[in-house]
Amino acid sequence: MSSAEMPSAPPRAAGPVLVTRPAGRGERLASLLEAEGLTAEHAPLTRLVPSSGEELEAALAQLAAGAFTHLVVTSRTAAEVLAGAEAPFETAVIAVGGGTAQTLRAAGLSPTAVADGSGAALVAAMPPAAPGDRVLFPASSAASRTVPEGLRAAGYEVVEVEAYRPEPADPSPTVAEGLAAGRYAAIVLTSPMIARRAAELGVHPATAVIAIGDPTAEAVRAAGLGPLHQAAAPTDEALVAAVLEALDAAPHETPPSGPAPSAAHPTHPRSKETR
């Protein structure tokens, strides 16, 4: 049988996968999903607004003057805000993962160490603080407390400063209506705020919910969303693997076109969380 006569493979899912990262942050994930034969749609549910003002400027001036022994950066957006900032050679620059490290280099700051991609991994990799160790932690106004609290528990003095703030973003009416009606086979959530925003919009109970890490998974549970599948690591590749696992576990049915059942009263039991 010629290749032209070969039957095409059936679709893996009856509906597309919704990627909800902010603008400029979801393209690679969408491309990886499409490489697996899935249809991916990118509809940001939050937007990232860089901070400016005296507090941030003062913190960066202290950084340049050598007032901090460590600079800890846990997101690419925070690294972008640091473009043009100066850190003495003696200041250790710690990145949460490879993507943040790459952005720091582009911003003119060379990472001293790169953690395995999560705040918990970063805290675990830090040695106990020496006397006088002082950390500058520029981060989102909605950042998890894992890093600053973990570093303080290890004996570091931590100075937190807002580098940017996430704000809710409204998807198109077509996306919002489709999300509530069950048109999407899965939705990928990469922060607690995005998870809460999705819950506000309404997610059909048949839509698989993919969470990037523990804080996001906790927000998903608190919002009553599910079935929940958690990525094994906070990377695009792990998110894709979790999506594939969720879709393989779900019944392949035609997406409903009618209104969704209430999220508070799902019509079927939630699946167990997958890590």
C-alpha positions as CSV (number, residue, x, y, z in Angstrom):
1,M,0.0,0.0,0.0
2,S,1.4,3.4,-1.0
3,S,1.9,6.1,1.6
4,A,-0.9,8.0,-0.1
5,E,-3.2,5.1,0.5
6,M,-2.2,4.6,4.2
7,P,-5.1,5.6,6.6
8,S,-4.3,8.6,8.7
9,A,-3.8,8.0,12.4
10,P,-6.8,8.9,14.6
11,P,-6.5,12.1,16.6
12,R,-5.1,11.6,20.1
13,A,-7.7,13.9,21.6
14,A,-11.2,15.0,20.6
15,G,-10.4,18.7,21.4
16,P,-7.4,21.0,21.5
17,V,-5.1,21.7,24.4
18,L,-5.4,25.2,25.9
19,V,-2.0,26.9,26.9
20,T,-2.7,29.7,29.3
21,R,0.8,31.2,29.9
22,P,1.3,35.0,29.5
23,A,2.1,36.4,26.0
24,G,5.6,35.5,25.0
25,R,5.7,32.5,27.4
26,G,3.6,29.8,25.7
27,E,5.0,29.5,22.2
28,R,7.5,26.7,22.9
29,L,5.1,24.7,24.9
30,A,2.5,25.0,22.1
31,S,5.1,23.9,19.5
32,L,6.0,20.8,21.6
33,L,2.4,19.8,21.9
34,E,1.9,20.2,18.2
35,A,5.0,18.1,17.6
36,E,3.1,15.3,19.4
37,G,0.2,15.6,16.9
38,L,-2.0,17.7,19.2
39,T,-3.8,20.9,18.4
40,A,-2.6,23.7,20.8
41,E,-4.2,27.1,21.4
42,H,-2.5,29.8,23.3
43,A,-4.8,32.1,25.2
44,P,-3.1,34.0,28.1
45,L,-5.1,34.3,31.3
46,T,-2.7,36.7,32.9
47,R,-0.3,39.5,31.7
48,L,3.0,40.4,33.3
49,V,3.6,44.0,34.2
50,P,7.2,45.0,35.0
51,S,7.5,47.0,38.2
52,S,9.3,50.3,38.5
53,G,9.8,52.8,41.3
54,E,12.1,53.7,44.2
55,E,12.0,50.4,46.0
56,L,13.3,48.4,43.0
57,E,15.8,51.1,42.0
58,A,17.1,51.3,45.6
59,A,17.5,47.5,45.7
60,L,19.4,47.4,42.4
61,A,21.7,50.2,43.6
62,Q,22.5,48.3,46.8
63,L,23.2,45.2,44.6
64,A,25.7,47.1,42.5
65,A,27.3,48.5,45.7
66,G,27.9,44.9,47.1
67,A,25.2,45.0,49.8
68,F,24.1,41.5,49.0
69,T,26.0,38.2,49.0
70,H,23.4,36.5,46.8
71,L,21.0,37.4,44.0
72,V,18.3,34.8,43.7
73,V,16.1,34.8,40.6
74,T,13.2,32.4,40.1
75,S,11.6,33.4,36.8
76,R,12.6,34.6,33.3
77,T,10.4,37.7,33.8
78,A,12.3,38.7,36.9
79,A,15.6,38.2,35.0
80,E,14.3,40.4,32.2
81,V,13.6,43.2,34.7
82,L,17.2,42.9,35.8
83,A,18.6,43.9,32.4
84,G,21.2,46.5,32.9
85,A,21.7,45.7,36.6
86,E,25.2,45.2,37.9
87,A,26.3,42.7,40.5
88,P,29.9,42.5,41.9
89,F,31.9,39.5,41.0
90,E,31.7,38.3,44.6
91,T,27.9,38.2,44.6
92,A,26.6,34.7,43.9
93,V,23.8,34.8,41.2
94,I,21.4,31.9,41.6
95,A,18.9,30.9,38.9
96,V,16.0,28.6,39.5
97,G,16.5,26.7,36.2
98,G,18.0,26.7,32.7
99,G,15.5,29.1,31.1
100,T,16.0,31.7,33.9
101,A,19.8,31.3,33.6
102,Q,19.7,31.9,29.9
103,T,17.7,35.0,30.4
104,L,20.0,36.3,33.1
105,R,23.0,35.9,30.7
106,A,21.1,37.9,28.1
107,A,20.5,40.5,30.7
108,G,24.2,40.7,31.4
109,L,24.4,38.7,34.6
110,S,26.3,35.4,34.8
111,P,24.7,32.7,37.0
112,T,26.9,31.2,39.6
113,A,24.6,28.2,40.1
114,V,21.5,26.9,38.4
115,A,18.9,24.8,40.3
116,D,16.8,22.0,39.0
117,G,13.8,24.2,38.0
118,S,11.7,24.6,41.2
119,G,11.9,26.9,44.2
120,A,12.1,23.9,46.5
121,A,15.1,22.5,44.6
122,L,16.8,25.9,44.8
123,V,16.3,26.1,48.5
124,A,17.6,22.5,49.0
125,A,20.7,23.2,47.0
126,M,21.7,26.3,49.0
127,P,24.2,25.7,51.8
128,P,23.5,26.9,55.3
129,A,24.0,30.6,55.6
130,A,27.3,32.1,56.8
131,P,27.2,35.0,59.1
132,G,26.3,38.1,57.2
133,D,24.8,36.3,54.2
134,R,22.2,38.6,52.6
135,V,19.9,37.7,49.6
136,L,18.2,40.0,47.2
137,F,15.1,38.3,45.9
138,P,13.4,40.2,43.1
139,A,10.2,38.3,42.1
140,S,6.6,38.5,41.2
141,S,4.2,40.2,43.6
142,A,2.3,36.8,43.6
143,A,5.4,34.6,44.0
144,S,5.2,31.5,46.1
145,R,6.6,31.8,49.6
146,T,8.8,28.7,49.2
147,V,12.0,30.4,48.4
148,P,12.1,33.4,50.7
149,E,10.8,31.4,53.7
150,G,13.1,28.5,52.9
151,L,16.1,30.7,52.7
152,R,15.2,32.5,55.9
153,A,14.9,29.0,57.6
154,A,18.4,28.3,56.4
155,G,19.7,31.4,58.1
156,Y,19.8,33.9,55.2
157,E,18.6,37.5,55.5
158,V,16.3,37.9,52.6
159,V,15.3,41.2,51.1
160,E,12.2,40.9,48.8
161,V,11.4,43.4,46.1
162,E,8.6,43.3,43.6
163,A,10.1,42.9,40.0
164,Y,6.8,42.5,38.3
165,R,3.1,41.8,38.9
166,P,0.7,39.5,37.2
167,E,-2.7,40.9,36.3
168,P,-5.8,39.0,35.0
169,A,-6.2,38.8,31.3
170,D,-9.5,38.2,29.5
171,P,-9.5,35.5,26.7
172,S,-11.7,35.9,23.7
173,P,-15.4,35.1,24.2
174,T,-14.8,32.0,21.9
175,V,-12.1,30.7,24.2
176,A,-14.1,31.4,27.4
177,E,-17.3,29.8,26.1
178,G,-15.4,26.8,24.8
179,L,-13.6,26.3,28.1
180,A,-16.9,26.2,30.0
181,A,-18.6,24.0,27.3
182,G,-15.9,21.4,27.2
183,R,-14.4,22.1,23.8
184,Y,-10.9,21.7,25.2
185,A,-9.4,18.3,25.9
186,A,-6.9,19.7,28.4
187,I,-5.9,23.0,29.9
188,V,-2.3,23.7,31.1
189,L,-1.9,25.9,34.2
190,T,1.5,27.2,35.2
191,S,0.8,29.4,38.3
192,P,-1.7,29.5,41.1
193,M,-3.0,32.8,39.8
194,I,-3.6,31.3,36.4
195,A,-5.4,28.4,38.0
196,R,-7.7,30.8,40.0
197,R,-8.3,32.8,36.8
198,A,-9.3,29.6,34.9
199,A,-11.7,28.7,37.8
200,E,-13.3,32.1,37.6
201,L,-14.0,31.6,33.9
202,G,-15.3,28.1,34.4
203,V,-13.7,24.9,33.3
204,H,-15.8,21.9,32.1
205,P,-15.3,18.9,34.5
206,A,-14.4,16.7,31.5
207,T,-11.4,18.9,30.7
208,A,-8.1,17.5,32.0
209,V,-6.2,20.0,34.1
210,I,-2.4,20.0,34.0
211,A,-0.5,21.7,36.8
212,I,3.2,22.6,36.6
213,G,4.1,22.2,40.3
214,D,2.8,21.8,43.8
215,P,1.6,25.5,44.4
216,T,-0.4,25.4,41.2
217,A,-1.8,21.9,42.0
218,E,-2.8,23.2,45.4
219,A,-4.7,26.1,43.7
220,V,-6.3,23.7,41.3
221,R,-7.6,21.5,44.2
222,A,-8.8,24.6,46.2
223,A,-10.8,25.7,43.1
224,G,-12.4,22.3,42.7
225,L,-11.0,21.8,39.2
226,G,-10.1,18.4,37.8
227,P,-9.3,15.8,36.8
228,L,-5.8,16.9,37.9
229,H,-2.5,15.7,36.4
230,Q,0.7,17.2,37.7
231,A,3.9,17.5,35.7
232,A,6.9,15.5,37.1
233,A,9.1,18.6,36.7
234,P,8.5,22.3,36.0
235,T,9.6,22.1,32.4
236,D,7.8,22.3,29.0
237,E,8.8,18.7,28.3
238,A,7.3,17.5,31.6
239,L,4.1,19.4,30.9
240,V,3.8,17.8,27.5
241,A,4.3,14.3,29.1
242,A,1.6,15.1,31.6
243,V,-0.8,16.2,28.9
244,L,-0.2,13.0,26.9
245,E,-0.7,10.9,30.0
246,A,-3.9,12.7,30.8
247,L,-5.3,12.4,27.3
248,D,-4.4,8.7,27.0
249,A,-6.3,8.1,30.3
250,A,-9.4,10.0,29.2
251,P,-12.2,8.6,27.1
252,H,-12.0,10.0,23.6
253,E,-15.5,11.5,23.1
254,T,-16.8,14.3,20.9
255,P,-16.6,17.6,22.9
256,P,-20.0,18.7,24.2
257,S,-21.6,21.7,22.7
258,G,-24.1,22.5,25.4
259,P,-23.5,24.3,28.8
260,A,-21.2,22.7,31.3
261,P,-22.4,21.1,34.5
262,S,-21.6,23.2,37.6
263,A,-18.0,22.8,38.7
264,A,-19.3,22.4,42.3
265,H,-21.3,19.3,41.2
266,P,-19.2,17.4,38.6
267,T,-21.1,14.6,36.8
268,H,-18.2,12.1,37.2
269,P,-15.5,11.4,39.8
270,R,-12.1,13.2,39.6
271,S,-9.1,11.0,38.6
272,K,-6.2,10.6,40.9
273,E,-3.4,13.2,40.7
274,T,-0.6,12.1,38.5
275,R,2.9,13.3,39.4
